[in-house]
Amino acid sequence: MKKLVYLSFALLFLVFVESCQDRPGKNYNKENQELDGAKFIKGGIEGSMTEIKASGLAITNSNNQKVIGLAKLLIEDHTKVDSALKQLESDKKMPDSITISSSHTAMINDLSKKSGPAFDKAYLQMMVNDHEQAVKRFTAASAKADEKIKKIASDNLPAIKMHLDSANKICISLK
């Protein structure tokens, strides 16, 4: 009886192993890469849209020339990133229904109610947090197999790191 049970388990195990091999690893990896690529593209576009909108508020709601200068730089750089990512989105025939997330919309709405030093502090903290996340996303994407994603990520990573450093320095100087 034990031999029959062991034989049944062995047969079941072999069937399980064989069923796992029915799906070629190459296709599975390609699907994961495409999913990762789509997440990077959508996340990058949403992040750029958020930075541009928040930075537009900084130009009107701040009195600090360093904050305004950073905001103008962010608008310029994120407009370029947004354009490159939207072109890639189009090339990959992805739907272009990307909007600013509800959490970022809430932050922007909160920012719009502030001015002066209170605005500067909230805006810079948002820029630091968002750029920390962007550095992680763009660093990971710069190691991906998709050459177009890798190029966009690698080309823009130095600017995103510089944005993070600048936002940190200005934020520290406010204290």
C-alpha positions, 0 to 999 in steps of 0.5 A: 500500500505504501508503495502505491501511495509513493508511486501515486505521489511520484506520478503526480509530481512528474505531471506537475513538473511537466505541466510547468514546462508547457509554458516556455520561460522565454514567453513568460519572461517577455510578458513580465518585461512588457508588464514592467515596461508598461508600469515604467511608462505609465508611472513615468508619465503620471509622475511627470504630469504631477511634477509639471502641475505642482511646479506650475503652482510653485511659480505662482504660489512661492516667493522664494526664487530658488523654489521658483527656479527649481520649478521652472527646471522641473517643468522643462525637464519633465516636459521632455521626459513626458514627451519621450515616454508618450512617444514610447507609449504610442510606439508600443500601442498602449492606451493613453488614458494616464491621469494623475493619481488620486493621492497626487491630486490630493497633494496638488489640491492641498498645495494650491491652498498654500502660499509663501513658506508653507507652500515652499516646505510642502512643495519641496517635501513632495518633490523630494519624496516623488524624486526618490521614487523616480530615482528607484524606478528609473534606476531599475528601468535602466537595467531592463532588456527593452532598449528603448525603455533602457535608453529613456531611463538611462538618459533621464536618470542623471537629471532626476537625481539632480532634481532630488539633490536640488530639492533636498538642498533647498528644503534644508536651506528653509529650516 
